Amino acid sequence: MASQFAVACASASSAPKATRWRAWDDDADEGDAADFKPLSRAEAERWRQRHATPLVRRALMWQLGLWGLVALLAALAQWLWWPQHTSLALSVAYGGLCVVGPAALMAWGMAGGFRARWRASRVRPPRQALGAWLVWEGVKLVLALALLAAAPRLVSDVNWLGLVVGLVVVLKGYVLALWPASRR
């Protein structure tokens, strides 16, 4: 038994890695080929209608709604219970802006920005789409950090707890945007 294992290991290690990988990959794909059935035009259209709502737009709408709601609740709480905290509502709203602003800029940039009509005529290769996503995600991150760093200069007497509450509540818009899609 041990000698058979040693022979198998020796023969496997003598073959080039690419050959071993292709052989394994081909074996795995042979069983799946019979199960694959391309969709007809009508089936593809039904699939597109079921999955038509873009997640990005839905996430931005949830974030904008949460931003307005949390800012309104903070203004109401400041007016009713904590009138001495003059910057509570502004800090909460600014915390939400630190999420919504960069996310909206990224969505605009990924959709094509100023050159959207020109780009609509061609399809992006996967590497270019991934590169664009990485660039715009970097822009979003840097802008969010810059907005947070500028908070003491832009908001007088920043309430940091309120800013973090606004930031976290608006960030939950991503989770709420994913939730209805997972129920289908």
N, C-alpha and C positions, 0 to 999 in steps of 0.2 A: 504494500500500500504506500509506504513512504517512498519507495523507489519510483512508483508511477507518478507521484506528486512531483518528485524532483525532475523527472523527464518532461512532464508537462510544463513546469516552470522554466526549464532550460529552453524548450522549443518556443515558448511564448516570448521569452526575453531575447531570443536570437532574431526574431522577426522585427522589422522596423515598426516604430510606434504607429505611424500613419496606416500601415497595412493592418495591424491589429485592430485599430479603431474602425477602419472601414469595414473590416470583416464583421465586427460586432454590430456596427450600425446597419449593415445590409441585412444581417440576420434578424435584427429587431424590426426593420421596416417591412420585411416580407409578410409578416402576419397582419400588419395594419393595412396593406394595400387592398385587400379584399373588402375591408370595412369602409373605405373611403367612397363617398358618393357626392359628386359635385351638385350644387344647388341649381335648380332651374331658375329662370328669370323671375317668375312669380314668387318662388320661395325666397329668393334673395331680396326682393322688394318687401315682402312681409317682414323679413329679418331686419331690414333697415328701418321700417316703420316702428317696430318694437324697440329698437335701440337708437331712435332718432335724436333724443334729447342730448345735446353735448354736455358732458360733465363739467367742462370749464365754465360754460355760461351758467349752469345751475349752481355751481360752487360760488361764483361771483354774486349771483342773486341772493343766495343764502347769507353770504358774508355782508352784503349791503343791508339786507333786512336786519340781521343781528346787530350790525353797527348802529343803525337808526334806533333799534329797540333799546340797546344797552345805553346809548347816549341819552335817550329820553328818560329811561328809568333813573339814570344817574342825576339828571337835571331835576327830576321830581324828588328824589331822595335828598339832594342838596337843598332844595327849596323848603321841603317839609321838615327834615330832621337835623340837617347840618348846615345851617346858613353861614356859619363861621368858616367853613371850608369853601372858599370862593372859587377854587380852581378844580373842584372834584369833577364836575361834569365835563369841563374842558379837557382834563387829563384822561378821562375815560374815552372821550371822543377821539383824542389824539392817539391813544393806544390802538383804537380800532383803525384809524387812518394808517398807522404803521403796518397794518396787514392788508387792508383793502387797496391802498394806493399802489404798492409794488405788485400785488397780484393782478390788478387791472392793467398795469403797464406790461407785465409779462404776457397776459392774454392777448393784448393788442399786438405786441411784438411777434408772438407766435402765429397770429393770424395773418401776418404779412406787413403790418405797419403801413407806411405810406405807399409801398409798392404792392399792395394786395391784389389789385386788378392785373398787374403784370404777371405776378406769380400764379394767378388762378389758371393760366393757360398751361402750366407745366406742373408735373408731379415731382416732389422732392425725393431724391434717393434717401434710403434709410439713414445712411451716415450723415448726410447733410441735415436731416430732420433731427437726429440725435444731437448733432453739433449745435444747431439753433436752440434746441431745448436747454442744453448745458449753458450756453451763453446767456439766454434770457433768465434762467434760474439763478445764475451768478449775479446778473443785474438786479434781480428781485431781492436777493439776499443782501447785497451791498447797499441798496436803497433802504431796505428795512433797518439795517444796522445804522445807517447814516441818520435816518429819521429818529431812531431811539437815542442816538448820541446827541442830536440837536434838540431834544426835548427840553432841557433846562433853559436853553436860549429862546425857544419859541413859545413855551408855556410858562408864564410867570407863576412861581410858587407851585411847582409840579407836585401832585399827589401821586407818588410812585405806586402805591397800592391800587389806586384807581386806574392808572395807566396799564398796569399788568392785568387787571381784571378786564379792561377793554380789549387788550391784546389777545388774551386767552379765549374770551367769549367769541370774538370774531374769528379766531382760528378754528373754532369748532364748526364753522360753516362748511369746511371740507367734509367732516363726518356726516353732517346733516345732508349734504349733497349726495353722498354715497348711500345713505340709508334707504331711500325709496328705490334705488336701482337694485339693491340686493334683495328686495322683497318680491321682485318679479319672477 
